[in-house]
Amino acid sequence: MTENTNPAVDAMNQSFHQKNFSNILLLIPTLNEEEAVGSLVVEASDCGFTNILVVDGFSTDGTQKVAESAGAEVIEQEFGKGKGCGVRTGMKVFLHGNTDLLCIIDGDGTNIPTCLKEMIPLIENGRADVVLGSRIRGKRDPGAMSLLAVASNLTVSLLLGAKFKRLFTDVQTGYWLFSRGAIERTYPLIHSTGFEIELELFVTTLREKLRVCEIPVGFRRRRGTTKFSFVLRLRNLYYAFKYLSS
């Protein structure tokens, strides 16, 4: 039986896999993600990413060793504990390097490196300074996001977007892509330590009048145990309303 294929799609995918994204630093913040980070680094490398930086939040499992064995550069984060400190550390490293774009994805295996193929051209073609990947608009694996997560993310995104007279659906996404100019303008203004980092990034980029857009991306079930507890979700809601009222 002959499998149906689309030559145009096949050609695009082949071009993407063959492209060497040497102008991009791919940042993966981690904390106890030994079950996911190794295969994620290999997957990203297979997509053409040659500069992969794992910023680890003092994992107590084998995350650092697994990531190094898979081919990533691994450093421990500065500023303290929490995802925000990891992201800020990666931004600092980026600014001291010579790559043009900074991409951030989560280290739990939920984010799909091939989805970046739609995000990268938006900045390279001069249409945006910052690109978010919307899991709400994209295709999600069954059970990858609970109804509570979908509802809370969508509500917060719509409210924060409305504050700037824009429509966004997933401002707490783990998919981010920045131009060098965007990082130069936002890094000095970012102070988050925890999961609220996405909210602060979103609000700061729009306050700085950067060109921000979002596109649909895929989302998989995570590997390992989530760190985003109900208490942390409430904490993020606190920060969301704080930014809404500021």
Residue, then its C-alpha position, 0 to 999 in steps of 0.5 A: m500500500t502506497e503512503n500518500t505524501n505532500p511533496a511541498v510539505d515534505a520539501m519544507n520539512q526536509s529543508f527545515h531539518q537540513k538547516n543549521f540554526s547556528n544563529i540561534l541560542l536554544l535555552i532550556p531551563t530545567l529542574n529535575e527533568e532527567e526523564a525528558v531532557g536527554s531526548l529533547v536535546v537530541e530532538a532539537s539537535d536533529c532539527g538543526f539547533t547547534n547552540i543548546l544551553v540547558v540552565d539547570g535550577f540545582s537538580t537533585d537527579g541526573t538532569q545535568k549529566v543526561a543533558e551533557s551526554a545528549g550534547a547540550e552545554v549545561i550551566e547552573q542558574e544564577f540569582g536563586k531558585g525558580k524558573g525565572c532565575g533560569v530564564r534570566t541566566g540564559m538571557k544574560v548568557f545570550l547577551h554575552g554571546n554572538t547569536d542573533l535569536l534567543c529561543i526558550i522551550d521547557g525541559d519537560g518534553t511538552n514543547i516540540p522543537t519542530c514547531l519552532k519552524e513557524m516561529i523563526p521566520l517571523i523574526e528573521n523576516g522582520r515581522a516581529d521582535v518577539v514570538l509566542g507559541s500558543r498551545i491553546r490554538g495549537k494541537r495538543d495531545p490528549g490529557a496534555m493540558s487539563l481543562l483548568a489549565v486551558a481555562s485559566n491560561l485563556t482567561v489570563s491571556l485575554l485579560l492581559g491582552a485586552k490591557f494592551k488592546r491586543l488578542f492573545t490566547d496563551v501568555q503563559t506558554g513555554y515557547w518564546l523567541f526573541s530578537r537580540g534587540a528585544i532581549e537588550r531592551t527587556y533583560p534589564l527590566i525582568h526580575s521574576t524568580g518563579f513561574e511568573i516569568e512568562l507574565e512579566l516577559f509578556v507585559t514588559t515586551l508590550r510596554e516596551k512597544l516591541r512587535v509581539c505576535e503568537i502562532p499555534v504550536g503543538f503540545r505533548r504530555r509531559r514526562g516526569t512530575t510537574k512542578f506547577s502545583f495548584v498553589l503555584r497556579l494561584r501564585n501566578l493568578y496573583y501576579a496576573f491581577k497585579y500586572l492587570s492593575s499596574 
